[in-house]
Amino acid sequence: MDIYTLISRYQTAMNTIYRGVNSILKEKIHSDITTDQFSTLQYIRNHETCTSTEIAHAFGVGKSAVTAQINRLFDKDLIERNRDQADRRNVYLYVTPKGLKLVDFTEKEVYAVIGDQLSHFDKEEITMFIQSIEKLANVMDNKEGDRS
């Protein structure tokens, strides 16, 4: 198989998975948050002193896209912003109690649905798949670092 066919298959599969997760969020859990917003909310929860610049870098998107997401999450009372008193240019993001409750609930629901779907695979297949994706991520991450 040629590289273009492999990449096309990879992109098709990843898009299908992404759409599936979006569908789980919208239809089965709640319709007021997108997959990207949820990922951003999770990231903020997992990184104590987080800024929008860090989020943009972590997800490989423009700062303006992150700013729009941050504004939506803030308007929904899922995050709060705090300015650094030493350097007012720095704005740190934190998940509110409402946001934490949403992340916890959503993770449980999404993991249950995806866990059910993964039951179609044996443990070796799942492990090999995860290891392969992690290897690709590491290779891509190292290539990104080489460009800096």
Order of alpha helices (4+ residues) and beta strands (2+ residues): alpha-alpha-alpha-alpha-beta-beta-alpha-alpha
